[in-house]
Amino acid sequence: MSETSARLLALLSLLQARRDWPGALLAERLEVSPRTVRRDVDRLRDLGYPVRASKGPDGGYRLDAGADLPPLLFDDDQAIAVAVALQTATTTVTGIEEGALRALATVRQVMPARLRQRVDALHVTTVDRYADSRRTKVNSEHLIAIGTAVRAREVLRFDYKSPGADSDEWVPPRKVEPHHLVTWGGRWYLVAWDLDRKDWRTFRVDRMSPKTPTGPRFTPRELPAPDVATYISSTFTRQDQWPCRGEAILQAKAADIARWAGREAIVEEVTPTSCRLILSAWSWNGLAASYGMFECDLEFIGPPELMEAAHHLAARYTAAAS
């Protein structure tokens, strides 16, 4: 009996590891006959696991999704990852606090002692640098609805709270082709093609209230960037949001400067040993000081305010050094 139980667990683990399994390969991996595999599959079905069989010479088995979630098997690393994820899940999504805590307790209860000790040692306290100003929690039902529309490639309608609007004021419903659900700087965002404005838009999920039902299916458009990470990064790091912007030629390789210039900087190779560096800052003095951190000769291109700030800093540093 114990041998059969162990074999069933091994079979279940294999079925969870990949989508389709040829029957002969399962028999080989379990070191049993194909007939034994068929009997073990029937036993898993009796336990509530929806195992589908395909007939023919290349027939095999697949573990399908069912109406209820059956028991799952995790290896050690997966169990630790699930426990850590459950501890941190409530920092960004509302409405799952109690469920996450109950799931964590369930996972911990059935863990072997060696894993339970590791999980207890990984008691996570999330310290968020955006806690007071940027971190916003998202309704889990809204997140699921938006994610479902993204995955199904269905047009999404939603009410959207205007950034400067009163808490009860909503702009007219938006209609978009949802493409990507992403996180950036402690917030959830939807990257979508706005059907009314005929352009790409990025929406904060915490300001969205999805409507049902969703619209027709659509063919995904090509992002105006190599990938969604590049698109989001360029969207939120535009230098025109800083009041002071300057340009200089540095006598150093572009690759060397780019390593330290920061992700908001624009570095352009001029010659193999020089580059153009465009930076932005809150003040002209701060901008001039930023250029001074690079240990190479440089020439300011402009604007005049940057050059004036450089002269001012040079005088201050000369006085301080003497």
N, C-alpha and C positions, 0 to 999 in steps of 0.2 A: 504493500500500500504506500509506504514512504517513497519507494522508487517511482511509482506512478505519479505521486504528487510532485516530486522533484522534476519529473519529465514534463508535467503540465506547466510548471513554472518556467522551465527552460523554453518550451514551445511558445508560451505567451510572450516571453522576453524577445524571442526571435521575430514574432509577428509584429511586435511594436517597433522593431528596429528598422524595418523597411516596408514599402507599400505592398509588394507582391512577392510571394515565395512559391517557386515550383515545388510540387509535392515530393519529387525525387530528391531535391536539394535539402528539404526539411528532414527527410528520412536519413539522409547522409549525415547532416549536422547533429541529429539526435542519436545516431547510431541505432536506428530501429528500422523496421520494415514499413513500406508505404501503408500497409493495412493498419499498423499500430498508429501511424500518424492520423489516419482517418478516424480511428476510435478516439484518440485524444482530442481531435477537433470537435467531435460530438460532445465530449465531456465539457469542453470549454463553452460550447453553445448552451448546454444545460445549466452552466453557471452564470449565463447571461451575457457572454461575450459574442458579439455579432461577427462570426467568422464566415466569410463568403467563399464558396468553392467554385472554381471554373473547370469545366470538363474538357476532354480532348487530350491528345498526346502531350500537349504543353500545359496541361491543367495545373492549377495550384491553389493557393489560399491567400486571402486578404482579410485583415482585421478592419471592419468597417466601423463608422460612427453609429452609435445606437441611440435609442430614446433616453436611456439612463447611462450615467457614467459608471462603468465597471471599475473594479480595483485595478490599479496600475502598478507597474514595477519600475523602480528607479535604481540605477547603480549609485554608488557612493557619491560621486561628484554631482549627479543630477539631484539627489536628495538634499545635499548641502546648498546647491544653487536655488532650489525651490524654497528652502527655509529662509535664506537671505532675501530673496525676492519678496516673500510674504511680509518680512519685517519692514521693508522699505516701500511697499506698494502704496500705503496710505498717505505718503507725503505728496502725491500728485493727483490722486483720484479720490473723490468723495463717494460715500455710499457703500464702501467695501470694507470699512474698518472692522465690523463684527465678523463678517465672513472671512476676512484675512486672518484674524486672530484664531477663529475656530479651526480654519484649515491648518494653521501653523501648529496648533495643539494636537490635531489629528496626526499630522506628519511626524511630529516629535514622539508621540506615544508609541507608534509602531516601529520606530527606528531601533536598530541594534544599539547596545550601550556605547560602542565605540563612536558611532555617528552622533548619538545624543550629546555626548560630551563635547564633540566638536561644534555642534550647533549652539549649545549653551555658551561656549567660549566666544561665539560670534554674535553676541548680543549687540545689535546695531543701533546706534543713536545717530540719526541723520542731522547733520549741521549744514544748513543751507544758507549760502551767502546772499540769496535773494529772498530770505524768509520774510523780511519786513516790506520790501518794495516790489519784487518781481514774482515771487512764487505764488501761483494761483492754483487752487484745486479745481479739478474738472469732474463734473457729474459722470459717473460710470456709465449710466444708460445713454447719455449723449455720446460718450466716447465709443461705445459699442455700435450705436446707430451710424455714426460717421465712418467708423472702420469697416462696417458691413457694406456701406455704399461704395467705399474705395475698392474693396475686394471684389464686389459684384460689378463694378464699373457702371453704376446707375446714377443718373442725374439726381442731385440732392437739393432740396429746398429747405431753407432755414431762416428763422428770424435772427437778426444780428444786432447786438447792442452797439450803438455808435460809441467810439472811444471817448468823446466828450459829452455824451448824452447823460441825462438824468437816469437814475437807477431803474425807473419804470418806463423810460422812453425807448422805443424800438423803431428802427428804420424799417422800411418795407421789406418783405421777404426777398432773399437772394436766391438765385438759381444758378448752380454751378456744376461742372464736371469735376468731381473730387478725384485727385490723383495720388496724393501722399499725405499721410498723417505723421507728423514729426514732432520732436521736442527740441527746444532751443532756449538756453538761458533760464531754465526753470519753468517754461510754459509749453503747452501743447498748441500746435498750429496745424491747420489744414492748408495744403497747397492745392489750388484748384484753378480751373479755367472758368472765369465769370462769363456766363452766356449773355448777359445783358450788356456788359461793358466790353465784351470781346477782347479780353486780355487776362493775363495771369494775375492772380491775387493770392495773398496769404492772410488767412483768417485765424484769429485767436479762438480756440475751441471753447474756452470758458465764457466767451461772449455769444456763443451760438446756441440756438434752440432748434434742433432738427424737426422737420415736419414729415408726416407720413401720409400716404405712401411715397416711396421714392419714384423718380421718373424713369424714362426709358433708358436702355443700355446705350453706351457710347463707345466709340473707338478712341483709345487714349491718344492724346496729342504729344508731340515731342517737346520736352522742356527746353527753354532757352538757355540751357546750361548742360554740361556733360552728364551731370547727375543731380539728384535732389539735394545732396549735401552741399555741392558747389552753389546751387541756386539759393539755398537758404542762407549760406554764409555771405554771399554777395548782397542779398537783400538786407541783411541786418548789420552789415559792416560798411555801408556806404559812407565815404568820407565827407559827403556834403552835409552830414548831420553835425559836424564839428564847425565852429565859427571861424577858425583860423586854418588856412591851408597853404602850404608852401612847397617849393621845389628847389632841389640842389643837385649838383653833379659831384659825386664822390669818387675819389681815385682808389677804387677797390672793386673787386670782382662782384658782379651782381649776385652770384650764388652765396658769397660770404655775407653780404649785407642782408639778403633776404632771410637768412637764418635768425637774425636778431631784430629785424625791423618791425616785427609784429604782423598779425594777419590783416590789419587794416591798411598797411602800407602798400604802395605801388612801387615796385622795383623794375626798372627797365634797363637792359644792357645797352651801353653806348659803344664801348670798345671792349675787347677781352679783359681789360684791366680797369675799366671805369663803368659807372652806372648812374642812371637818373633815379633819384629817390623822392617820392611825393609823400608827405606826411601831413597829418592834421592834428590839432590840439585845441584846448579851451582858450589858450592865450598865446600871444605872439612870443612872449618871453619863454613860455613853456615849450613852444615849438622850436625856437632857436636852441634851447638847451637840449632838446631831443636830438637834434642833428649833431650836437657836440659830443654825444656819447660814442660815436664811431671814431676809432683811432686811425684816421686817415685824413689826407688833405681833401678839402671840399671847396666848392664855389657855389654861393647862393645865386639862384636864377631869379627868384622873386617870391612874392611881391615886395614892394618897397617896405611894407610894415615888418616883414621878416628881417630884412637887412638892418633896419633901424633897431629892432630888438637885439640883433646880433652885436651891433656896436655898443648898445647899452650894457649887455652882459659882459662884453669884453672889457669895458671900462670898470665895471664892478669887480670882475675877477682880477684885473691888474691892480686895482686899489687894495683888494684883499690880500694879494700875494706880496705886496710891498709893505 
